[in-house]
């Protein structure tokens, strides 16, 4: 649920031999016996590792990525069993890297590596390539008929999901908000939630965590990763998440919507005029959800006794305040 933290592709120094062996021991054959050089990849939500193959090794041709979750899926409302099914389905559709191995107990998964070609600053023709690639992939995802998947995907209401997070956090939310100039959050949220609940949405197959860190660009095509929150949901939430994360110019965003709307077959995603009206509400709700996710994520990783306002990044609070300002315009 993180937003605007594009760090997952940044490499650190390679792990030591002993550290690499410890990681490889958790994998099945044939990967366990390969003398990989392993690089940690910076990530907020998971332990991600790039497994670089030695030169001349012919059994496997490409680098791999190992993901080991840092957090408790039940606390954060993720569904790893569904995620594994979706990875396999999405790879066949050209929407995701190929899933090679997954472990139910730990949530670890091993995928083929895709070298991300996104640049730090998206400008000019490169931005149009990126926008067009994402619009094409997202329209394919949203246009998928759920009954064709071969497995069930649940419907998700973002208001219920926010309430789920809020209930787990208890009084710590109020303390955090008071310390970060968000004391009016409850009142604003009630107004937005009431308006949102009166809107009529068609549900699409949505990623529900579609920000820059979960998108890879290669050869003019985009690929999505981290499928653990996928659900039947209003398409505007995925679109709002993209808009928040990439901060596209109005012209680029219009270009995205034009391509997306032209390619998407689902009726719920064709209402571009309605989408623009719904976006400020969707962006605000996503920012609230992301803040609560961050608080829970920290607590799940460090223990309840350390989950006070002084221990969590205020980046999510700043992002939420920016959405409140946008909502009030």
C-alpha positions as CSV (number, residue, x, y, z in Angstrom):
1,X,0.0,0.0,0.0
2,X,3.0,2.3,0.0
3,X,3.1,5.2,-2.3
4,X,5.8,7.3,-4.0
5,X,8.6,5.2,-2.7
6,X,10.3,4.1,-5.9
7,X,13.2,2.2,-4.3
8,X,12.6,-1.5,-5.1
9,X,15.1,-1.6,-8.0
10,X,18.0,0.0,-6.1
11,X,20.8,-2.5,-5.5
12,X,23.0,-2.6,-2.4
13,X,26.3,-4.4,-2.1
14,X,26.3,-8.2,-2.6
15,X,25.7,-10.3,0.4
16,X,28.5,-12.3,2.0
17,X,28.9,-16.0,1.2
18,X,27.4,-17.1,4.5
19,X,24.4,-14.8,4.1
20,X,23.8,-16.0,0.6
21,X,24.0,-19.6,1.7
22,X,21.4,-19.0,4.4
23,X,19.0,-17.5,1.9
24,X,19.6,-20.2,-0.7
25,X,19.0,-22.9,1.9
26,X,15.3,-21.9,2.1
27,X,14.9,-22.6,-1.7
28,X,14.2,-26.0,-3.3
29,X,16.3,-27.4,-6.0
30,X,17.6,-26.6,-8.6
31,X,18.1,-23.0,-7.2
32,X,19.5,-24.1,-3.8
33,X,22.6,-25.6,-5.4
34,X,23.4,-22.7,-7.7
35,X,26.2,-20.4,-6.6
36,X,24.2,-17.2,-6.9
37,X,25.6,-13.8,-6.2
38,X,22.8,-12.2,-4.1
39,X,22.0,-8.4,-3.9
40,X,19.4,-7.0,-1.5
41,X,16.9,-4.7,-3.3
42,X,15.5,-1.8,-1.2
43,X,11.9,-2.3,-0.4
44,X,9.5,-1.0,2.2
45,X,7.2,-4.0,2.4
46,X,9.3,-7.1,1.8
47,X,12.8,-8.5,1.8
48,X,13.7,-8.6,-1.9
49,X,16.8,-10.1,-3.3
50,X,18.3,-10.2,-6.8
51,X,19.8,-13.6,-7.5
52,X,22.5,-13.0,-10.1
53,X,23.5,-16.2,-12.0
54,X,27.1,-17.0,-12.5
55,X,28.5,-16.8,-16.0
56,X,28.3,-19.9,-18.1
57,X,25.5,-21.5,-16.1
58,X,23.2,-22.9,-18.8
59,X,20.4,-24.5,-16.7
60,X,18.8,-21.2,-16.0
61,X,19.2,-18.2,-18.3
62,X,18.0,-15.2,-16.4
63,X,18.5,-13.5,-13.0
64,X,15.8,-14.1,-10.5
65,X,14.1,-12.2,-7.7
66,X,13.3,-13.7,-4.3
67,X,10.6,-12.0,-2.2
68,X,10.2,-12.7,1.5
69,X,7.4,-10.8,3.3
70,X,8.3,-8.7,6.3
71,X,4.8,-8.6,7.7
72,X,1.9,-10.7,8.8
73,X,-0.6,-11.0,5.9
74,X,-3.6,-11.4,8.3
75,X,-2.8,-8.1,10.1
76,X,-2.5,-6.2,6.8
77,X,-5.4,-7.9,5.0
78,X,-3.3,-9.6,2.3
79,X,-4.1,-12.9,0.7
80,X,-1.0,-14.8,-0.3
81,X,-2.7,-17.9,-1.5
82,X,-4.7,-15.9,-4.0
83,X,-1.6,-13.9,-4.9
84,X,0.3,-17.1,-6.0
85,X,-2.7,-18.0,-8.3
86,X,-2.8,-14.5,-9.7
87,X,0.9,-14.4,-10.4
88,X,0.6,-17.6,-12.5
89,X,-2.4,-16.2,-14.3
90,X,-0.9,-12.8,-14.8
91,X,2.3,-14.2,-16.2
92,X,0.4,-16.1,-18.9
93,X,-1.4,-12.8,-19.8
94,X,1.9,-10.9,-20.1
95,X,1.0,-8.8,-17.1
96,X,3.6,-10.1,-14.6
97,X,7.0,-11.7,-14.3
98,X,6.8,-15.5,-14.4
99,X,6.4,-17.1,-10.9
100,X,8.8,-20.0,-10.5
101,X,8.2,-21.1,-6.9
102,X,6.1,-20.1,-3.9
103,X,5.9,-21.2,-0.3
104,X,2.5,-20.9,1.4
105,X,3.8,-20.9,5.0
106,X,6.3,-18.0,4.6
107,X,4.7,-16.2,1.6
108,X,8.1,-16.3,-0.1
109,X,8.1,-16.4,-3.9
110,X,10.7,-16.6,-6.6
111,X,10.1,-14.9,-10.0
112,X,12.1,-14.2,-13.1
113,X,13.8,-10.8,-13.1
114,X,12.7,-8.0,-15.3
115,X,15.1,-5.1,-15.6
116,X,13.0,-1.9,-15.0
117,X,13.5,0.8,-17.6
118,X,11.7,3.5,-15.8
119,X,13.7,6.7,-15.3
120,X,13.9,8.8,-12.3
121,X,12.2,11.8,-14.0
122,X,9.6,10.9,-16.5
123,X,9.7,13.4,-19.4
124,X,9.0,13.7,-23.1
125,X,8.7,10.6,-25.2
126,X,9.7,8.2,-22.4
127,X,6.7,9.4,-20.4
128,X,4.4,8.7,-23.2
129,X,5.8,5.2,-23.6
130,X,5.3,4.5,-19.9
131,X,1.8,5.9,-19.9
132,X,0.8,4.0,-22.9
133,X,2.3,0.7,-21.5
134,X,0.5,1.1,-18.2
135,X,-2.8,2.0,-19.8
136,X,-2.6,-1.1,-22.0
137,X,-1.8,-3.4,-19.1
138,X,-4.4,-1.9,-16.8
139,X,-7.1,-2.0,-19.4
140,X,-6.4,-5.7,-19.9
141,X,-6.6,-6.4,-16.2
142,X,-9.7,-4.4,-15.7
143,X,-11.3,-5.9,-18.8
144,X,-10.8,-9.5,-17.5
145,X,-14.0,-11.3,-16.7
146,X,-13.5,-12.8,-13.2
147,X,-15.3,-16.1,-14.1
148,X,-12.6,-16.8,-16.7
149,X,-9.8,-16.9,-14.0
150,X,-10.6,-20.4,-12.8
151,X,-10.6,-19.3,-9.2
152,X,-12.5,-16.9,-7.0
153,X,-11.6,-13.3,-6.3
154,X,-13.3,-11.5,-3.5
155,X,-15.0,-8.1,-3.7
156,X,-13.4,-5.4,-1.7
157,X,-14.9,-2.2,-0.3
158,X,-12.3,0.3,0.5
159,X,-14.4,1.7,3.3
160,X,-14.5,-1.7,5.0
161,X,-10.8,-2.2,4.5
162,X,-10.1,1.2,6.1
163,X,-12.4,0.3,9.0
164,X,-10.5,-3.1,9.3
165,X,-7.2,-1.2,9.6
166,X,-8.6,1.4,11.9
167,X,-10.1,-1.2,14.3
168,X,-6.7,-2.9,14.7
169,X,-4.9,0.4,15.4
170,X,-7.3,1.6,18.1
171,X,-6.4,4.7,19.9
172,X,-3.0,5.0,18.4
173,X,-4.6,6.6,15.3
174,X,-5.9,9.5,17.2
175,X,-2.5,10.0,18.9
176,X,-0.7,10.0,15.6
177,X,-3.2,12.3,13.9
178,X,-3.0,14.8,16.8
179,X,0.8,14.8,16.6
180,X,0.8,15.3,12.8
181,X,-1.8,18.1,12.3
182,X,-4.5,15.7,11.2
183,X,-6.9,16.1,14.1
184,X,-9.8,16.8,11.7
185,X,-9.3,13.6,9.8
186,X,-12.3,11.7,11.3
187,X,-14.7,14.5,10.3
188,X,-13.4,14.7,6.8
189,X,-13.4,11.0,6.4
190,X,-17.0,10.7,7.5
191,X,-18.1,13.2,4.9
192,X,-16.1,11.5,2.1
193,X,-17.2,8.0,3.1
194,X,-20.9,9.1,3.0
195,X,-20.5,10.6,-0.5
196,X,-18.5,7.5,-1.7
197,X,-21.1,5.1,-0.4
198,X,-23.8,6.8,-2.4
199,X,-21.9,6.4,-5.7
200,X,-22.7,3.5,-8.0
201,X,-19.7,1.5,-9.1
202,X,-19.3,-1.4,-11.5
203,X,-16.6,-3.7,-10.1
204,X,-13.5,-4.6,-12.2
205,X,-10.6,-7.0,-11.5
206,X,-8.3,-4.5,-9.8
207,X,-4.7,-4.7,-8.5
208,X,-5.5,-2.6,-5.5
209,X,-1.9,-1.7,-4.8
210,X,-0.8,-0.2,-8.1
211,X,2.0,2.3,-7.4
212,X,5.3,2.9,-9.0
213,X,7.2,0.3,-7.0
214,X,4.8,-2.4,-8.2
215,X,5.2,-1.6,-11.9
216,X,8.1,-2.6,-14.2
217,X,8.7,-1.2,-17.7
218,X,10.6,-3.1,-20.3
219,X,10.6,-2.9,-24.1
220,X,7.5,-0.7,-24.2
221,X,5.5,-3.1,-22.0
222,X,4.5,-2.8,-18.3
223,X,4.4,-5.6,-15.8
224,X,2.8,-5.6,-12.4
225,X,4.1,-7.3,-9.2
226,X,2.8,-7.9,-5.7
227,X,-0.7,-9.2,-6.4
228,X,-1.6,-9.9,-2.8
229,X,-4.4,-7.3,-2.6
230,X,-6.2,-8.0,-5.9
231,X,-10.0,-7.9,-5.6
232,X,-13.1,-6.9,-7.5
233,X,-13.2,-3.2,-6.9
234,X,-14.0,0.2,-8.5
235,X,-11.5,0.8,-11.3
236,X,-11.1,4.4,-10.3
237,X,-9.1,3.3,-7.2
238,X,-6.3,1.7,-9.4
239,X,-6.3,4.8,-11.6
240,X,-6.2,7.2,-8.6
241,X,-3.3,5.2,-7.1
242,X,-1.4,5.6,-10.4
243,X,-2.1,9.3,-10.5
244,X,-0.9,9.8,-6.9
245,X,2.3,7.8,-7.4
246,X,3.4,9.2,-10.8
247,X,2.2,12.7,-10.5
248,X,1.6,12.9,-14.3
249,X,0.9,16.2,-15.9
250,X,-2.7,16.9,-16.8
251,X,-1.9,16.3,-20.5
252,X,-0.2,13.0,-19.8
253,X,-3.0,11.8,-17.5
254,X,-5.6,12.7,-20.2
255,X,-3.5,10.7,-22.7
256,X,-3.5,7.8,-20.2
257,X,-7.3,8.0,-19.8
258,X,-7.8,8.2,-23.6
259,X,-5.8,5.0,-24.2
260,X,-7.2,3.2,-21.2
261,X,-10.8,4.0,-22.0
262,X,-10.4,3.0,-25.7
263,X,-8.9,-0.4,-24.7
264,X,-11.0,-1.4,-21.7
265,X,-14.0,-3.5,-22.4
266,X,-15.6,-3.4,-19.0
267,X,-18.5,-0.9,-18.7
268,X,-17.3,0.3,-15.3
269,X,-14.0,1.6,-16.8
270,X,-15.5,3.5,-19.7
271,X,-17.0,6.4,-17.7
272,X,-14.0,8.8,-18.1
273,X,-16.1,11.8,-17.2
274,X,-17.3,10.2,-14.0
275,X,-13.8,9.0,-13.2
276,X,-12.4,12.5,-13.1
277,X,-15.2,13.5,-10.6
278,X,-14.5,10.5,-8.4
279,X,-10.7,10.8,-8.4
280,X,-10.4,13.3,-5.5
281,X,-12.5,11.1,-3.3
282,X,-10.6,8.0,-4.4
283,X,-7.2,9.6,-3.8
284,X,-8.2,10.7,-0.3
285,X,-9.5,7.3,0.7
286,X,-6.3,5.7,-0.7
287,X,-4.2,8.1,1.3
288,X,-6.1,7.3,4.5
289,X,-5.7,3.6,3.8
290,X,-2.0,4.0,3.1
291,X,-1.4,5.9,6.4
292,X,-3.2,3.2,8.4
293,X,-1.3,0.5,6.5
294,X,2.0,2.2,7.3
295,X,1.1,2.3,11.0
296,X,0.1,-1.3,11.1
297,X,3.1,-2.3,9.0
298,X,5.5,-0.7,11.5
299,X,3.7,-2.3,14.4
300,X,3.7,-5.7,12.8
301,X,7.4,-5.5,12.3
302,X,8.5,-3.9,15.5
303,X,6.0,-4.8,18.2
304,X,3.0,-3.0,19.7
305,X,5.0,-1.3,22.4
306,X,7.0,0.6,19.8
307,X,4.2,1.6,17.5
308,X,3.8,5.1,18.8
309,X,3.6,8.3,16.7
310,X,7.3,9.0,17.3
311,X,8.3,5.8,15.5
312,X,6.5,6.1,12.2
313,X,7.5,8.1,9.1
314,X,5.5,11.2,8.6
315,X,5.7,10.8,4.8
316,X,2.2,9.3,4.8
317,X,0.8,12.0,6.9
318,X,2.2,14.7,4.5
319,X,0.7,12.8,1.6
320,X,-2.7,12.6,3.3
321,X,-2.6,16.3,4.0
322,X,-1.9,17.0,0.4
323,X,-4.9,15.0,-0.6
324,X,-7.1,16.9,1.9
325,X,-6.0,20.1,0.3
326,X,-6.8,18.8,-3.1
327,X,-10.2,17.6,-1.9
328,X,-11.0,21.1,-0.6
329,X,-10.3,22.9,-3.9
